[in-house]
Amino acid sequence: MQSYKDKLRLMNVMKSKLILFSIIVLSLVSFGIASVGMSDNAFAQTGVNVGVETETEVKIGEKSDDGESNVSVEGKTETSVEAKAQTSSETKAEEKSSEETSETSAKAESQVQLAIKSSYPKVKASSENSFAVQSKQKLYQPGEMIRVEGSLFSGLMTQLGASNTVNVQIFDNKGMMVKESTVQMKSGGGFDAEVLLPSNSVNGEYTIKSKIISDSSVLGTLSAETRANLETSTKVIVSTPSSVKIKVEGHDDFEVKVASNSKVTEVKFKEPEKKVSFMVEGESGTKGVTQISIPKALLSGQMSVMIDGKIMADEDVIVTANTETTTKLELNYHHSIHQIDVVGTNAVPEFGSVALIVMVVAISGIILVSSKYSRLGIRTI
């Protein structure tokens, strides 16, 4: 049988193990609380409220001189509305307080971007624009497939009849044709074409020319103005991406790729705000477009894009690629000097002060328990 001294020693060992376990659990909990606090701060900066029922009114401001559009959401909490409805049974002081609260809630604005779309709004043919053509992206990289789609106005379709084809030609920034493709027009007057860019394509502004090919006997019956409407063009940017190394303490470098017709500088990752930010600059009066590829291990979740502190309009940003490892966004703006922020809801944590505190607490706990073992005459491993 075990002696009383052995039992006491065994009980002390169990107590020491319990103390060590408690220290580890408390350390993990404190780390989790700190992480949640950081997450809440970053989430609040995106202007998204969680867990509050709201009545919202979306206001889309008119475009300013530089072409930007502001989107804001005014919200009133449900509790404020109920309080206002009960003012008839309250004192004048309470009524005044309730109205002030309601007004403050109604004036509180937050900028919220809905899920980013994967394509631009479609340009449809009409009597004023009888042959509408657009590319699915505004920027392509050398070696990528240029995708073009278009439609023909029903009135012109009736004149031309069926069995029409569309010839699509790609011209580089020097006016040299680099690729072409011919596709059949659909019965409804639409078409889709794909043209592969050469891998050695030079950077610059490219022109996509589309022309309807129809029977010569039909073309002879059309007016000169109508025949002119059988051709149209649109422009895209071709740009080779540059890689930017993002350093995060405690992790391997992350590679962010940027392709643009703007001068892009100061590409940074800000972990507390859960965002990648950068500056773009270009000649005033021209349009800028940037594609940025962000590793999901660095930034992911629900994404929103800000330009100069304001949410970008839906039609100015699309997702061009969304794989298991990367999110690629295409952003459009009028050239000037702008700061762009890509904000996510999940970001890689830095191995910073919080982790250091957790390590210190854990190590201190181990030292404390080891000392306890030594006093009890128990050898530790």
Secondary structure, DSSP 8 states (H G I E B T S, - for coil): ---HHHHHHHHHHHHHHHHHHHHHHHHHHHHHHHHHHHHHHHHHHTT---S--EEEEEEE----TTS---EEEEEEEHHHHHHHHTGGGS-HHHHHHHHHHHHHHHH-EE-------SS-------SSSSEEEEES-SEE-TT-EEEEEEEE-HHHHHHH-S--EEEEEEE-TTS-EEEEEEEE--TTSEEEEEEE--TT--SEEEEEEEEEE--HHHHTTS-HHHHHTTEEEEEEEE---EEEEE--TTS--EEEEEEESSEEEEEEEETTTTEEEEEEE--TTSEEEEEEEEETTTEESS-EEEETTEE--GGGEEEEEE-SSEEEEEEEEESSEEEEEEE-SEE---S-HHHHHHHHHHHHHHHHHHHHHHHTT----
